[in-house]
Amino acid sequence: MERIHQGELVAESPQEFAQRLRLPFSNNLLLGRALTHRSYINEHPEALEDNERLEFLGDAVLDFLVGAWLYNHYPEKAEGELTRLRSALVRTEQLAYFANRIELGNAIRLGRGEAEGGGRNREAILCGTFEALVGALYLDAGMQAVSEFIEPMMEPVADQILSTRKHQDPKSILQEWVQAQGFGPPDYKTISSDGPDHEKTFVVEVLIDEKPIGSGSGRSKQYAAKEAARYALELLGVS
């Protein structure tokens, strides 16, 4: 049930969130910090700390845990493919997808302005909070608890990534196709960038033979270029 929490509309308290997902938290202050975005601190100076340090820790924990899981789960895969698979599983958009699956947005403590601006659905915030949650769970309950939380979400996604080749570099695939058609290399141009410095979104367009083929967006120019290449491949029917 929705309620006002210190001027902010939230759907779940940290305790309700943990109970719903059966997360074994004993430190409710740590869990609350994991769910606290910097915008909340900006509007509520009495709050002690946002989740950015936990986000840093959770990012490292996920890299290790996902790497170990892939190593054991796909013994036939070479190092390069395992690296690409791990990158696909921990990228911003994928972690935001996991966050949406567990309805994490309902429990994030945001400033009113960020909440009213759609922050609960913003991929960067969902990804960062998911990483912070992982970091907090690791500190409170250990790596086994994190494994039990994240591994059931990973397996179907990893199999889907493999079947659709999403772990492969779309820029490399597009370049190979373009060269086979007798064209020069694709040209990538940044056409816009929006948002504050710490959460910019870039839009990049890919051109083949000076003709725009597709565009993509992301938190970095590199990621946006990959998304542009991926979209171009879909439009060109290249599998």
N, C-alpha and C positions, 0 to 999 in steps of 0.2 A: 504494500500500500504506500502511495506517495505521501511524503510529509515535508514540512519546511525544517531544514536543519541549518540554524544560524543564518537565515536569509537565503538559503539555497535549496531549490527543489531537488530532492533525491528520492529514489525508489527503494533503496535498501541501505540499511546500516552495514558497517563492516562485519559485524557479528552475524547478521542475517545472511549476508553474502557467503561467508565462510560456511555457515550451517547448510545453506542450500547446496553447495558444491561438496560438502563433507570434507573440507580442507582442515587438517589437524593443527590449527593455530592455537597456541596457548598465550601468545603475547598480542593482545588486541591493539595496543599502541603501535606496534610494528606493522600490523595489518592496516590500521588506519593511515599510517604514513605512506604505505604502498599505494593507497587509493587517493592520495592528495596531490593534485596538480598544482604547479607553481601559481596559477591564476588565483587559486583559493588563498594561498599565502599572501598574495598581493592585496587581497581585499580583507583578509582576516589576519592582521599582524600578530594576534595573540596565538595563532597556530605556530607550532615550533619548527616544523621542517616539511618540505615537499618531498616528492618521491624520486628526485633525480639521482641521488646517490644509490638508491636501491635499483633504479633502472640500469645504472652502470654495472652493478653486481649481477643482476639478472641476465644481462646481455652475455656476460662471461660464462655464467652457469649454463645458459642455453647452448652456447657454442660447444662447450664440453659435452653436455648431456646428449645433444643431437648427434654430435660426431661419434660418440661411443655407441649410441643406438644404431646408427647407420653402419658402423664397422661390424657390429655383431649381426645385424639384420640382413645385410647384403654382402656376404663373404666373397662373392664372385666379382664385385665391383672394384675397379682400380682406384688409386688415390685421387686422380683427377676428377673422376665422375662422382666420387664421394664428396669431394670439396664442393662441386657444383650443386649437388643435392642438398648439402647443408646450407649453402647460401640461399637456395630457393626456399628452404623450410624456415629460415630465421629472418627473411626479408620483411620489411615493414608491412607490406600488404598481407603477407601470410599470417604474421602475428596478430594483425588487426582482425583477420578472419577468425582466428582462434578466440580472440577477445569477444567478438560478436557471438560466437557459438555459446559462450558461457554467460552472455548478457552482462559483461563487465561494465559497460557504459552506465548501467543503472546505479552502480555503486561508486562511481568516481566522484570525488569531491572537487567541484569546479567553482571558480568565481562566477558570479551571476552573469557578467558580460560574456564570458566564454561559453557558459551553458546556453544562454539565449542565442549565441551565434552558431549553435550546432556542434559544440565541442564534443558532445558524447558520441557523435558519429564520425569524428575526424580521425583518419587513419593514424596520423602521427601520435595523437593522444592515446588512442586505444593500444597501439603498439608499445608506447613507452610505459603505460600503466601495466600492461601484461608483463613486460620485462621486470618492472618493479615488484609485481606480485610474486613472480618466480624468485626474485632475490630475497624477498621477505620470507617466503616459504622455506627457502634453503637455510636461512639463518635460524628460523624458528624450529624447523622439523627435520632438516637434513636432506641430502641428495635423494634418498629413497622416496621421500614424500614428493619431491619434485618429479621424479621419474613416474610415479604412479599417477600424477596429475597430467603430465604432458604426453606420455607415450600413447595412450589410447587415441589422442587426437592426431598424432603424427602418422600412424601406419596407413590409414586410407588416403591421406593427403600425399604421402611419399609415393605410393603406388600410382596415384593419379598423375603426379608430376612426371614420373617415369614414362607412363603411357602416352602423355601428351608432349613429351620432350621439353617441358617448361624449364628444366634445369640446364638445358643447353643454351649457349650464348646466341640469342637471336641475331645479333649484329654479325657474327661470324657466318651463320647460316645464310643471312641475306647477302653478304658479300660473295659467298660462293655461288649463289644463284645468279647474282648480277654478272659476275665474271663469266659464268657459263653462257649467259645470253649475249655476251659481247659488249656489255656496257662498261663504263668506267666505275670506280668505286662509289658507293653511296656517299652522299654529303649530308651531314647533320647540322642543323641550324637551330639555335635557341631562339624561339619567337616570343617568349614572355617569361616573366618571373614575378610571382605575387606572394604577399605575406611578409611578416616580420623576419628579421635576419635569422633567428633561431628556428623558424618553421617555414622557410620559403618553399614554394612549389614552382617547379620549372616545367615549361612546355617546350618540347623539342620536335622539330619536323625533319623527316628524312626525305631526301630528293634523289631520284634516279634519272640520269640523263637530263638534269636540271628541272625535272618535273616532280612536284610534291606527291608523295605516295601515301604517307601516313604520319601521324603525330602521336606523341605519348607524353605523360606527365609523371612527375615524381619529386621526391625531396632532394634529389641531386640531379645535375645535368646528365651524369653517366646513366643513372637509372631511367630517366626520362627518354634518353636515346635508345636504351634497350627496349622500352615499351613501344617506342615509335617503330623500331625494327620488327618487333613481334606483331604489331598491328598491320604493318606492311606485308608481312608474310601471310597473314590471314587473308588480306585483300587479294594477294596474288595467287592464293591457293597453293602455297608452298608448304609441304608437310615435313 
